[in-house]
């Protein structure tokens, strides 16, 4: 069995701090054997709460990997949290700017170095009234096709009962159950080597996020909606591929 990935003193310190918050969540894990302990990995997850990055980072750490989270650039300007993000190798996302492509390159470089990159394809916490995944952005497909990293779909459900970002309700006690399920690697062999076009990126994105949505349905024991929720005002045209990041 591979040994735990080394993260250094800052990762250990951050894990210690985050574990305090994660105590609020009674995490139940399934499918952890699907997460490779070595090599480049894209961990694609749903996003339902601003509490997700804390729980998800500790989830990855408990499975012997060090997460590199794609986070909005504004996070890096926050006191304490911004410092921890830098020291732990988080990747800043400059959405809608000339620096967006650099964010993708930085994430691909991390994957090529054998790191694990945690990404929320929706780009923000779900605005679906029932909490199902929204229509994802195509940055996850670009990362997958440019890096050739293993793509692992993962679903987490229950954090919204601790911190609801839209009602602003924080309910730390009693402790809430949070389920996390890792899926099997997504087979993207049929898409590799083809010209990277907007329709191809959308198709690959749908394949990846479809697996995530199925895992959410497995946890909830409910059938998923036939279509992704699209907030009012969402354009029909496919925008250029950008990296995707939470939380917001």
URDA-V861961 format. One record per helix or strand. SS is the DSSP state (alpha for helix, beta for strand). FROM is the first residue (numbers start at 1). LEN is the number of residues. Records with the same first field share a line. If there is no record, write none. Layout:
# URDA-V861961
SS=FROM-LEN ; FROM-LEN
This chain:
# URDA-V861961
alpha=9-14 ; 32-3 ; 52-11 ; 73-5 ; 81-7 ; 100-13 ; 139-9 ; 159-3 ; 198-23
beta=25-6 ; 41-5 ; 67-6 ; 91-3 ; 116-4 ; 134-1 ; 150-8 ; 163-2 ; 169-2 ; 176-10 ; 229-1 ; 246-1
